[in-house]
Amino acid sequence: MEKMKVWYDEEGDYLEIRTGGKKGYFKDVGNDIWERVDTRGKVVGFAILNFKNRIKKYKREVVLPLKISMQQA
């Protein structure tokens, strides 16, 4: 099972969540949100700019335009 990694930059108000250490690239899905996609096209994470502002706006819940599937081995 791959570990989930969470990284938050408070100064930049940037949150990134990803699984494992797979290489990939970011695909812009709009509204300052990006998917991290591996070389096979599988989503392995996402990034959100202005994260703290979104939490305040949505009362601690952020709705993302992403479909994420997680499996346990």
Residue pairs with C-beta under 8 A, 6 or more apart in sequence:
1 72
1 73
2 19
2 20
3 19
3 20
4 17
4 18
4 19
5 17
5 18
5 19
5 20
5 45
6 15
6 16
6 17
7 15
7 16
7 17
8 14
8 15
8 16
8 51
10 52
12 49
13 49
13 50
13 51
13 52
13 53
14 47
14 48
14 49
14 51
15 47
15 48
15 51
16 36
16 45
16 46
16 47
16 48
17 45
17 46
17 47
18 36
18 44
18 45
18 46
19 44
19 45
20 44
22 38
22 44
23 38
23 39
24 36
24 37
24 38
24 39
24 44
24 45
25 36
25 37
26 34
26 35
26 36
26 37
26 47
27 34
27 35
27 36
27 37
28 34
29 35
29 65
29 66
30 65
31 65
32 48
32 49
32 50
33 46
33 47
33 48
33 49
33 64
33 65
33 66
34 46
34 47
35 43
35 45
35 46
35 66
36 43
36 44
36 45
36 46
36 47
37 43
37 44
38 44
43 66
43 68
46 64
46 66
46 68
48 54
48 62
48 64
51 62
54 62
55 61
55 62
